[in-house]
């Protein structure tokens, strides 16, 4: 079942079955061996984000106090390149979007039980016409979607392991965030928590 809000927002519950979820987790673990999870810092304040993160693909989203939000080809801690984009994520992009170029970044965010993600809009991509595709793995999360104004009306959706969300069309510039994690709601990750994989196209295609 696909739920389409008419504003480009799509919710695909259970898009990945349990076997596919387990395979994705193994893919993430292999990537983390090459590009370890780290906790980036906010611009200006230097405050650490509550999520740990890494990336797949030719570009990775990073942030620090000195240079702010941006995309870089190398891990800011190890200096090495990001692991290659997983084939399953490229297949997902082709399945749920009609964008004429592949994603260049796959953010990997790991949420501990007390981690959050405040309301924000993804502003750092030149290819603002490309959708953002998000995969949930592990414990449930309370996802909140607003509109183009920060203080506008919001709606909440409880995302489960295997669910996919697409922010395209008008919703590409909607505020969104994660209000809470529900510990113990999934046995996918032995130690609990939630993994979020987010596909983005950064540069405009030729």
Secondary structure, 3 states (H helix, E strand, C coil): CCEECCCCEEEECCCCCHHHHHHHHHHHHHHHHHCCCECCECCCCCCECCCEEEEECCCEEECCCCCCCEEECECCCCCCECECCCHHHHHHHHHHCCCCCCCCEEEEEEECCCCCEEEECCCCCCCCCCCEEEEEEECEEEEEECCCCCCCCCEEEEECCCCEEEECHHHHHCCEEEEEEECCCCCCCCCCCEEEEEEECCCCCC
